[in-house]
Amino acid sequence: MKLIFASGNKHKLQELQQKLPSTIELTSMRDAGYEGEIDEPGATLEENAQIKAQFIFDRFGEHCFADDSGLEIEALNGEPGVYSARYAGPGCSFSDNNQKVLANLKGKTNRKAKFRTIIHLIYGNLNHVFEGAISGTITDDLRGKDGFGYDPIFIPDGHENTFAEMTLDEKNKISHRAQAVQKLIDFLKSR
């Protein structure tokens, strides 16, 4: 089965390829022939995932899915949330975003946070939504070299290391994206 992933994020593609069974041929939107970016004007993760999936489905007419993920920090009223990728402003880097979170949490004792991923699948003409979430805490500084995004400042509950200090295999067993992807895989296997 061919499945187009409505993303150009190589890190996400790598994580997904490691989890998907060999019976599913995962293609990025770039490999499918779309080189541009897809606007994400939605007010929620759910809306953005749907917008991206629909855009690729309309363009190629094949099974496809998109995801949107966000870090929701309790002491920051759920920020950065839907704005996680651009929290520090347009064209910001992962480092810029992490530094803004750490600056905004300075002096706050509540470090509770949650990572959420929403996957929106268009299979044929039907829409399906899968969610994964993991709770944890935000560190006081950057820790680890692996991963991407907020991985260097997020420690999942029940663990001592940040996502960036874990191997990709360790992270893929517990992450929010891994949970949502597993639900996607279970659905596809039932087809």
C-alpha positions as CSV (number, residue, x, y, z in Angstrom):
1,M,0.0,0.0,0.0
2,K,1.3,3.5,-0.9
3,L,0.8,6.2,1.6
4,I,1.8,9.9,1.2
5,F,2.9,11.7,4.3
6,A,2.0,15.4,4.0
7,S,5.2,16.6,5.5
8,G,8.7,17.6,4.4
9,N,10.1,17.1,7.9
10,K,12.9,14.5,7.5
11,H,13.0,13.8,11.2
12,K,9.3,12.8,11.3
13,L,9.7,10.8,8.2
14,Q,12.6,8.8,9.7
15,E,10.7,8.1,12.9
16,L,7.6,6.9,10.9
17,Q,9.6,4.7,8.5
18,Q,11.1,3.0,11.5
19,K,7.7,2.1,12.8
20,L,5.6,1.3,9.7
21,P,5.5,-2.3,8.5
22,S,7.2,-3.1,5.2
23,T,3.9,-3.6,3.5
24,I,3.3,0.2,3.6
25,E,5.3,2.2,1.2
26,L,5.6,5.6,2.9
27,T,6.3,8.5,0.5
28,S,6.9,12.1,1.6
29,M,5.1,14.9,-0.1
30,R,8.4,16.0,-1.6
31,D,9.0,12.5,-3.1
32,A,5.5,12.5,-4.4
33,G,6.2,15.8,-6.3
34,Y,5.1,18.6,-4.0
35,E,8.1,20.9,-3.1
36,G,6.2,23.8,-1.5
37,E,5.0,24.4,2.1
38,I,1.4,23.9,3.2
39,D,-0.1,26.8,5.2
40,E,-1.3,25.8,8.7
41,P,-3.9,28.5,9.5
42,G,-5.9,26.3,11.9
43,A,-6.5,27.2,15.5
44,T,-6.0,23.6,16.7
45,L,-3.7,20.7,16.0
46,E,-6.7,18.8,14.7
47,E,-7.5,21.6,12.1
48,N,-3.9,21.9,10.9
49,A,-3.6,18.1,10.4
50,Q,-6.8,18.0,8.4
51,I,-5.9,21.0,6.3
52,K,-2.5,19.4,5.3
53,A,-4.0,16.0,4.6
54,Q,-6.8,17.5,2.5
55,F,-4.3,19.6,0.5
56,I,-2.2,16.5,-0.5
57,F,-5.3,14.4,-1.1
58,D,-6.7,17.0,-3.4
59,R,-3.4,17.3,-5.3
60,F,-2.6,13.6,-5.7
61,G,-5.8,11.7,-5.0
62,E,-4.0,8.9,-3.1
63,H,-4.2,7.7,0.5
64,C,-2.4,10.2,2.6
65,F,-2.0,11.6,6.1
66,A,-0.7,14.5,7.9
67,D,0.2,15.2,11.5
68,D,0.4,18.2,13.8
69,S,2.1,18.1,17.1
70,G,2.4,20.5,19.9
71,L,3.9,21.0,23.3
72,E,1.4,22.2,25.8
73,I,2.9,23.7,29.0
74,E,0.6,24.1,32.0
75,A,2.2,27.2,33.5
76,L,2.1,28.9,30.1
77,N,-1.7,28.3,29.7
78,G,-1.1,25.6,27.1
79,E,1.6,27.5,25.0
80,P,3.2,27.0,22.7
81,G,0.5,24.5,21.6
82,V,-0.6,24.9,17.9
83,Y,2.2,27.4,17.5
84,S,5.0,25.0,18.7
85,A,6.9,25.1,15.4
86,R,7.0,28.9,15.2
87,Y,6.8,29.9,18.8
88,A,9.8,32.2,18.7
89,G,8.5,33.8,15.4
90,P,8.6,33.2,11.7
91,G,11.8,31.5,10.5
92,C,12.8,30.5,14.1
93,S,15.0,27.5,14.8
94,F,14.4,24.7,17.3
95,S,17.0,26.4,19.5
96,D,15.1,29.7,19.4
97,N,11.8,28.0,20.4
98,N,13.5,26.1,23.3
99,Q,15.1,29.3,24.6
100,K,11.8,31.1,24.5
101,V,10.1,28.3,26.5
102,L,12.9,28.3,29.1
103,A,12.8,32.1,29.4
104,N,9.0,32.1,29.8
105,L,9.3,29.5,32.5
106,K,12.1,31.2,34.4
107,G,11.1,31.4,38.1
108,K,8.1,29.1,37.7
109,T,7.9,25.9,39.8
110,N,5.2,24.2,37.8
111,R,7.1,22.6,34.9
112,K,4.3,20.1,33.8
113,A,3.8,19.7,30.1
114,K,2.2,17.4,27.6
115,F,3.2,16.6,24.0
116,R,0.3,15.8,21.7
117,T,0.2,14.5,18.1
118,I,-2.9,14.4,15.9
119,I,-2.8,12.3,12.7
120,H,-5.4,12.9,10.1
121,L,-5.7,10.1,7.6
122,I,-7.6,10.3,4.3
123,Y,-8.1,6.7,3.2
124,G,-10.1,6.6,0.1
125,N,-12.6,9.3,0.6
126,L,-13.0,8.8,4.4
127,N,-11.3,10.7,7.2
128,H,-9.9,9.2,10.3
129,V,-8.2,10.8,13.3
130,F,-5.7,9.3,15.7
131,E,-4.2,11.0,18.8
132,G,-1.2,10.3,21.0
133,A,-0.2,12.2,24.1
134,I,2.6,11.9,26.7
135,S,2.9,13.9,29.9
136,G,6.2,15.1,31.4
137,T,8.2,18.0,32.7
138,I,10.3,20.8,31.2
139,T,13.9,21.0,32.3
140,D,15.8,24.1,33.3
141,D,18.3,23.8,30.5
142,L,19.0,21.9,27.2
143,R,19.9,18.3,27.6
144,G,21.0,15.8,24.9
145,K,22.0,16.0,21.3
146,D,19.5,13.7,19.5
147,G,15.9,14.3,18.5
148,F,14.5,17.6,17.3
149,G,12.1,20.3,18.3
150,Y,11.6,20.5,22.1
151,D,13.2,17.1,22.7
152,P,16.2,18.7,24.6
153,I,13.9,20.2,27.3
154,F,11.1,17.5,27.7
155,I,11.4,14.6,30.2
156,P,8.6,12.1,29.9
157,D,7.0,11.1,33.1
158,G,8.6,8.0,34.6
159,H,12.0,8.7,32.9
160,E,15.1,10.6,33.9
161,N,16.3,11.5,30.4
162,T,14.9,14.1,27.9
163,F,13.8,12.8,24.5
164,A,17.1,14.2,23.1
165,E,19.1,12.0,25.5
166,M,17.2,8.9,24.3
167,T,18.0,6.8,21.3
168,L,15.5,7.0,18.5
169,D,14.4,3.5,19.3
170,E,13.8,4.4,23.0
171,K,11.8,7.5,22.1
172,N,9.8,5.7,19.4
173,K,8.5,3.2,22.1
174,I,6.9,5.9,24.2
175,S,6.5,9.2,22.3
176,H,3.2,11.0,21.5
177,R,3.9,10.5,17.8
178,A,4.7,6.8,18.3
179,Q,1.3,6.4,20.1
180,A,-0.6,8.1,17.3
181,V,1.4,6.2,14.6
182,Q,0.6,2.9,16.3
183,K,-3.1,3.7,16.1
184,L,-2.6,4.5,12.4
185,I,-0.8,1.2,11.8
186,D,-3.5,-0.8,13.6
187,F,-6.1,0.8,11.5
188,L,-4.2,0.2,8.2
189,K,-3.6,-3.5,9.2
190,S,-7.3,-3.9,9.5
191,R,-7.9,-2.9,5.9
